[in-house]
Amino acid sequence: MTAGLSAFLIRRLLTAVLFVLFVSASALVLTRLAPGDAAVELLPGGSQTMRETRARLHLDRPIAWQLGEWLQGLARFDLGRSLRSDQPVGELVREKAAHTATLAFVALALATIVAIPLGLVTGAYPRGMLARLVAPISLALVACPPLIAALVLLWLALSTRWLSVEPGHLAVPALALALPLAAMIERLQSRATADAMSAPDLVAAAARGVTPRRLLWVHAARQSLRPVLGIFGIVIGSVFSGSLAVEWATSWPGLGRLMYEAVATRDVFLVAGCAFAGAAMIALGNVVADLTRALVDPRVRGQA
């Protein structure tokens, strides 16, 4: 690994760590500032008992004290204990985070495998039959939120029985995330391919007799992937943000449902733990996307 690439990676890792800390700490603070607390959810009546419960859960302490305690625990890789179940947050989050990561990876892989080749063809032949068919479908899917896609797929699955709607089945939630994502990537790849095909070096290569197949799948693909890889950090963030609503709608046992339950019960440390896990996955995905882009295009290594 070159010195420039090492420095680039170190900068991205430091940014990722700060991002994770900011998101998880903000989640804890906002949960404490919200009306009500875990004591109200656990004990809806009895003022004396509620005061004792607040003291036992340290909810009577200032927010700054609770945040400091949580950050000290985080330095020891301890995310605290759930106020509702008294279980370690790390254990509760670990399994759900694995399910969310699986869903996001499958959706991203499906979208990328379909959208990149499709975008190359529609960008190279914008007047072709395939481009005329794909363009309006992609535009419609780009405007479709993942939650709406999940509800439509659930209706189709119930109507046709082609897909299982049982909790824990991957097909419906993965497709709900993958379809809008594939449409966005296809549109970006199509535009980037069209620009690459009209670039002077590719025009010169065509004049030298390079075959159209090689011109598209080697030269244009290499050039057009650079701008597409540049937005993959945003793509990864949209996958995880969209997955929270999709998980809730499709009963997928991931972070989305756990976060919803934690917020509903004002479980401060569980909310912070879910935010920490989600932010860590987004940060890791961004680092991988940035590193891939730096390997493909050395010009980005000098960026801050």
RAKABEL-V554547 format. One record per helix or strand of 3 or more residues. SS is the DSSP state (helix for helix, strand for strand). FROM is the first residue (numbers start at 1). TO is the last residue. If there is no record, write none. Layout:
ss->SS from->FROM to->TO
ss->SS from->FROM to->TO
This chain:
ss->helix from->3 to->33
ss->helix from->38 to->42
ss->helix from->47 to->56
ss->helix from->63 to->75
ss->helix from->89 to->124
ss->helix from->129 to->142
ss->helix from->146 to->160
ss->helix from->170 to->197
ss->helix from->200 to->207
ss->helix from->212 to->230
ss->helix from->232 to->250
ss->helix from->255 to->264
ss->helix from->268 to->296
ss->helix from->298 to->302
